[in-house]
Amino acid sequence: MAGLGRLLMLAGGLMLGVGLLLTLAPQIPLLGKLPGDLQIERGGLRITFPVTTCLLLSLALTLLLNLLSKLR
């Protein structure tokens, strides 16, 4: 049961972090506007594929999680 409690707290913290990121995302200067991020605009439709941004975020999270696992 203790393992499940820790998992739920971790999931809650992760959702809080994602919520904060989504709330503050318009204020982050280069988020979604890096070279390699695709934007398609036609009429009233706007589609964004932040490929480069996702790759950089993935790299940063991988490095952070690897660092945290080394410290344990």
N, C-alpha and C positions, 0 to 999 in steps of 0.2 A: 504494500500500500504506500509506503514512503516513496518508492520509485515513481509511482503514478503521480503523487503529489508534486514531486520535483519536475516531472515532465509537464504537468499542467502549468506550473509556475513559469517554466521556460517558454512554453507556447504563449502564455499571456504576455510575458515580457517581449517576445518576438513580435506579437501583434501590436503591442504598444509602440515599439520602435518603428514598425512599418507605418502605423497610423501617423506618428510624428513626422516621418519622412514625407508621406503624402501631403500632410498639412503644410509643411515648410518647403515642398518641392518648387513651387513657383518662385521662391525667393533665392534658391540656389542658382547662381549665374549660368553655369554651363550645362546643367542637367537637361539632356535631350537635345542639345544644340551642338554637339561635337561633330567633327568630320567623320562621316561614316554612319551617322544617324539619318535615316531616311524619312522624308516628309512628303506626303502626297496631298495636294490641295486641288480640288475640282469643285467648282460651284460652292455649295454650302457644306461640303464634306471635307474633313481634314483627318488624315490618317498618319500616325507617327509610329515608326519602327526604330526605337532607340538602341540599335545594335551595338555601337561602340560604348555607349553608356552602360549597357548591361554587362558587357565584357569587363569593363573597368571595375564596376561594382562587384562582380563575381571574383575578380582577382583580389580586390581589397578584402572582401569577406573571407576568402580562402586563406590569405595571409594572416588575418586577424585570428581566425579559428585555429590555424596551425600554431600560432604563437601561444594562444591560450591553452592548447592541449600540451604543449611543451612545458608550460609552467606548472602543470598539475603533477 
